[in-house]
Amino acid sequence: MHPNSVFRWEDRAAMRSLVAEIGFGTLFASTPDGPRVAHVPATWDGDDRLLFHLARGNALTRHLERATALFTVLGPDGYVSPDWYGLDCNQVPTWNYVAVELEGVVTSLDRDALVAQLDALAKQQEARLAPKAPWTRAKMEPPALEAMLRGITGFALRVQGWRGTAKLNQNKPEGARLAAADALAVNGRPAIAHWMRMLP
């Protein structure tokens, strides 16, 4: 994460909420063939256990059992022009962002746990589509469901390391930070502008 401690984010509950809200991240792990990455939807199972699944043919799948992996989520972000601060000319461009890194050991899920993870994922995401009637696996014919389950593998990452960055111009005077937030909002980045305005 960012080396400047002023941008360090240590609120685990808030990090957990961001991961749940976005619901999608990037999984990194070392393999005998070199580092590999997968982009996966994920759900929480308790406070420190993250569940996800991969296509069985994914290059990471056969190397994840008992491996240490890193799961990252990128929240809102945006380019910040130094012109927006209203400060002296000795400012430089930067990029503001919110990000979470979760490190831990991965174990595989059995079939029932995989099905439960798929149900939880669909329930969470389908709720966001209301008033649409939610999709459930009951809408699939059993042979199709079984074929789908044979094609994927479920995993759990037990989080042992939490690292967060909230780089929101905390190193600038409040007026400069808020001016940059206003400019970001006008230029199509309202989410990162909101985070910048929410700082105490």
C-alpha positions in Angstrom: 0.0 0.0 0.0 1.0 3.6 -0.1 4.2 4.2 2.0 3.1 7.6 3.4 1.5 6.9 6.8 -0.9 9.8 6.4 -2.8 7.8 3.8 -2.9 4.6 5.9 -6.4 3.2 6.5 -6.8 0.9 9.4 -10.6 0.8 10.0 -11.2 -3.0 9.4 -15.0 -2.6 9.6 -14.9 0.1 6.9 -12.5 -2.0 4.8 -14.8 -5.0 5.1 -17.8 -2.9 4.1 -16.0 -1.6 1.0 -15.1 -5.1 0.0 -18.7 -6.2 0.4 -20.0 -3.1 -1.4 -17.8 -3.7 -4.4 -18.0 -7.5 -4.3 -15.3 -8.0 -6.8 -11.5 -8.0 -6.6 -8.2 -9.3 -7.8 -6.5 -12.4 -6.4 -2.7 -12.8 -6.7 -0.7 -15.9 -5.8 2.7 -17.4 -6.7 2.7 -20.6 -8.7 5.5 -22.9 -10.0 4.9 -21.2 -13.3 5.3 -17.7 -11.9 2.9 -15.2 -10.4 -0.7 -15.5 -11.5 -3.8 -13.4 -11.0 -7.6 -13.9 -11.2 -10.4 -11.5 -11.1 -13.2 -12.8 -8.9 -16.5 -11.9 -7.1 -16.3 -12.6 -3.4 -18.5 -12.7 -0.3 -17.7 -12.5 3.4 -18.3 -15.5 5.7 -17.9 -14.0 9.1 -15.4 -11.2 10.0 -12.2 -12.5 8.4 -13.1 -15.3 5.9 -13.6 -14.3 2.3 -15.2 -16.8 -0.1 -14.8 -16.9 -3.9 -14.8 -19.3 -6.8 -12.7 -19.8 -9.9 -13.2 -21.6 -13.2 -11.7 -25.1 -12.7 -9.5 -24.4 -15.7 -8.0 -21.2 -14.3 -4.2 -21.5 -13.9 -4.4 -20.6 -10.2 -7.0 -23.2 -9.2 -4.6 -26.2 -8.8 -2.1 -24.1 -6.8 -4.3 -22.4 -4.2 -4.8 -25.1 -1.6 -2.8 -23.9 1.5 -1.2 -21.1 -0.5 -0.8 -17.6 0.8 -2.6 -15.2 -1.5 -3.4 -11.6 -1.8 -6.9 -10.3 -2.6 -7.2 -6.6 -3.6 -10.1 -4.3 -4.1 -9.9 -0.9 -5.7 -12.6 1.5 -4.6 -13.2 5.0 -6.0 -10.2 6.7 -7.7 -9.4 9.7 -9.8 -6.6 11.9 -11.3 -6.1 15.2 -9.4 -4.7 18.2 -11.3 -2.5 20.5 -9.3 -4.4 23.4 -10.7 -7.4 22.5 -8.6 -5.8 23.2 -5.2 -5.6 27.0 -5.6 -2.1 26.8 -4.0 1.3 27.9 -5.2 2.8 26.7 -8.4 5.0 24.0 -6.8 2.3 21.3 -6.8 2.3 18.1 -8.8 -0.4 15.9 -10.3 -1.5 12.9 -8.3 -4.0 10.1 -8.2 -6.4 9.7 -5.3 -7.8 6.3 -4.5 -9.2 4.0 -1.9 -7.9 0.4 -1.8 -7.8 -2.7 0.4 -5.4 -5.6 0.4 -6.3 -8.8 2.2 -3.6 -11.4 2.7 -4.2 -14.9 4.0 -4.1 -18.7 3.5 -6.5 -20.2 1.0 -8.3 -23.5 1.5 -10.8 -25.2 -0.9 -14.5 -25.4 -0.2 -16.5 -28.6 -0.4 -19.5 -28.8 -2.7 -22.1 -27.7 -0.1 -20.0 -24.7 0.9 -19.5 -23.8 -2.8 -23.2 -23.9 -3.4 -23.8 -21.8 -0.3 -21.2 -19.2 -1.6 -22.9 -19.1 -5.0 -26.3 -18.6 -3.3 -24.9 -15.8 -1.0 -23.3 -14.1 -4.0 -26.4 -14.2 -6.1 -28.6 -13.0 -3.2 -26.3 -10.1 -2.4 -26.0 -8.9 -6.0 -29.6 -9.6 -7.0 -30.9 -7.5 -4.1 -29.3 -4.5 -5.8 -31.5 -5.0 -8.8 -34.8 -4.7 -7.0 -37.6 -4.4 -7.9 -36.5 -7.1 -10.3 -37.5 -10.5 -9.1 -34.3 -12.1 -7.8 -32.6 -14.9 -9.7 -31.9 -18.1 -7.8 -30.4 -21.4 -8.8 -34.0 -22.9 -8.5 -34.4 -21.4 -12.0 -31.8 -23.9 -13.4 -32.5 -27.4 -14.3 -30.6 -29.8 -12.1 -28.3 -31.2 -14.9 -27.4 -27.7 -15.9 -26.6 -26.8 -12.3 -24.5 -29.9 -11.8 -22.5 -29.1 -15.0 -21.9 -25.6 -13.8 -20.7 -26.8 -10.4 -18.3 -29.3 -12.1 -16.7 -26.3 -13.9 -15.8 -24.2 -10.9 -13.9 -24.6 -7.6 -14.7 -22.7 -4.4 -12.2 -21.3 -2.0 -11.9 -19.5 1.3 -9.2 -17.0 2.2 -8.7 -16.6 5.9 -7.6 -13.0 6.3 -4.4 -12.6 8.4 -3.2 -9.3 7.0 -5.3 -6.2 6.5 -3.8 -3.2 4.6 -5.8 -0.2 3.5 -5.0 3.0 1.7 -7.3 6.1 1.6 -5.3 8.6 -0.4 -7.5 11.6 -0.3 -5.3 14.7 -0.2 -5.0 14.6 3.6 -1.5 16.1 3.1 -3.1 19.3 1.7 -4.9 22.2 3.5 -8.6 21.5 3.9 -9.6 24.2 1.5 -7.3 22.8 -1.2 -8.6 19.3 -0.6 -12.2 20.4 -0.9 -11.5 22.5 -4.0 -9.9 19.4 -5.6 -13.0 17.3 -4.5 -15.3 19.8 -6.2 -13.3 19.7 -9.4 -13.3 15.9 -9.4 -17.0 15.8 -9.0 -17.5 18.2 -11.9 -15.1 16.0 -14.0 -17.1 12.8 -13.6 -15.5 11.4 -10.4 -18.2 12.0 -7.7 -17.4 8.9 -5.7 -13.8 9.8 -4.9 -14.9 13.4 -4.3 -17.4 12.1 -1.7 -14.6 10.3 0.1 -12.5 13.4 0.1 -15.3 15.5 1.6 -16.0 13.0 4.3 -12.6 13.4 6.0 -12.9 15.1 9.4 
